[in-house]
């Protein structure tokens, strides 16, 4: 009904919410996406004095919140009460927020 990728990600999200093994597997699955999103944020915001390795952990700051919120929204998506979208679309905002908050706290003159 919603496609294999959607269902696979939803199952992985629920596993990640249930136990540490599921969470670790989900982090491994989303790792390349978080890497790319952090790099794009750095490029879009011209952050030459900030190291990628420093920002990557900030990209994961809101993982748990995103998992919980998306899981709740997924119920509405399955009932056709919300638009259907992949977790990565939803999580991208949380990644950027974590990085933005880190940069603003540590390098207040680097970003507007």
Secondary structure per residue as TSV (DSSP state, phi and psi in degrees):
chain	resnum	aa	ss	phi	psi
A	1	X	-	360.0	-43.7
A	2	X	-	-109.5	-1.7
A	3	X	-	98.8	153.7
A	4	X	H	-66.2	-41.3
A	5	X	H	-63.2	-45.7
A	6	X	H	-58.3	-48.9
A	7	X	H	-65.7	-39.9
A	8	X	H	-61.9	-46.7
A	9	X	H	-64.6	-40.0
A	10	X	H	-63.7	-41.5
A	11	X	H	-62.7	-41.8
A	12	X	H	-65.7	-38.1
A	13	X	H	-62.7	-45.7
A	14	X	H	-64.4	-38.3
A	15	X	H	-64.2	-40.6
A	16	X	H	-64.0	-33.0
A	17	X	H	-76.3	-21.9
A	18	X	H	-86.6	-40.0
A	19	X	-	-153.2	166.5
A	20	X	H	-65.5	-37.3
A	21	X	H	-62.2	-45.2
A	22	X	H	-62.8	-37.6
A	23	X	H	-65.2	-44.8
A	24	X	H	-62.5	-41.3
A	25	X	H	-65.1	-38.4
A	26	X	H	-68.8	-39.1
A	27	X	H	-61.4	-41.9
A	28	X	H	-62.8	-42.8
A	29	X	H	-62.8	-42.6
A	30	X	H	-87.4	-8.5
A	31	X	H	-49.6	-52.6
A	32	X	H	-60.8	-35.4
A	33	X	H	-66.6	-43.9
A	34	X	H	-63.9	-44.1
A	35	X	H	-54.1	-52.2
A	36	X	H	-62.7	-39.7
A	37	X	H	-67.4	-40.9
A	38	X	H	-64.7	-45.1
A	39	X	H	-61.4	-41.7
A	40	X	H	-65.5	-40.2
A	41	X	H	-59.6	-44.3
A	42	X	H	-61.8	-44.0
A	43	X	H	-66.9	-46.0
A	44	X	H	-64.7	-28.9
A	45	X	T	-106.8	8.7
A	46	X	T	46.3	73.1
A	47	X	-	-112.4	69.1
A	48	X	T	-68.8	-22.9
A	49	X	T	-94.7	4.0
A	50	X	S	-113.0	132.5
A	51	X	-	-84.8	139.1
A	52	X	H	-56.1	-45.2
A	53	X	H	-60.1	-25.8
A	54	X	H	-77.5	-34.1
A	55	X	H	-86.7	-26.2
A	56	X	H	-55.2	-47.8
A	57	X	H	-60.3	-32.1
A	58	X	H	-64.9	-28.3
A	59	X	H	-65.4	-22.9
A	60	X	T	-94.1	-0.6
A	61	X	T	-50.3	-44.6
A	62	X	T	-105.0	22.9
A	63	X	H	-55.7	-51.5
A	64	X	H	-61.2	-41.8
A	65	X	H	-63.8	-43.1
A	66	X	H	-63.8	-41.5
A	67	X	H	-60.5	-48.2
A	68	X	H	-63.9	-47.3
A	69	X	H	-65.3	-42.5
A	70	X	H	-65.0	-41.3
A	71	X	H	-58.9	-41.4
A	72	X	H	-65.0	-43.0
A	73	X	H	-67.2	-31.2
A	74	X	H	-61.1	-34.5
A	75	X	H	-59.6	-44.4
A	76	X	H	-67.6	-35.6
A	77	X	H	-62.9	-42.1
A	78	X	H	-67.4	-27.8
A	79	X	T	-90.6	5.0
A	80	X	T	64.4	28.2
A	81	X	S	-93.8	-14.7
A	82	X	S	-132.3	159.2
A	83	X	-	-63.1	150.5
A	84	X	-	-95.6	129.7
A	85	X	-	-149.9	155.5
A	86	X	-	-73.0	157.6
A	87	X	H	-59.2	-39.2
A	88	X	H	-58.7	-38.6
A	89	X	H	-61.2	-43.4
A	90	X	H	-70.0	-45.0
A	91	X	H	-69.7	-27.1
A	92	X	H	-54.0	-41.3
A	93	X	H	-62.4	-43.8
A	94	X	H	-65.1	-38.6
A	95	X	H	-60.5	-49.8
A	96	X	H	-62.5	-38.1
A	97	X	H	-63.4	-44.6
A	98	X	H	-61.0	-43.3
A	99	X	H	-68.3	-44.2
A	100	X	H	-59.9	-46.6
A	101	X	H	-62.6	-39.8
A	102	X	H	-63.4	-48.1
A	103	X	H	-63.7	-43.2
A	104	X	H	-62.9	-35.4
A	105	X	H	-76.2	-41.5
A	106	X	H	-92.6	-31.4
A	107	X	-	-131.6	66.7
A	108	X	T	-59.3	-23.1
A	109	X	T	-89.9	-3.7
A	110	X	T	-82.9	-20.7
A	111	X	-	-142.4	143.8
A	112	X	-	-81.4	360.0
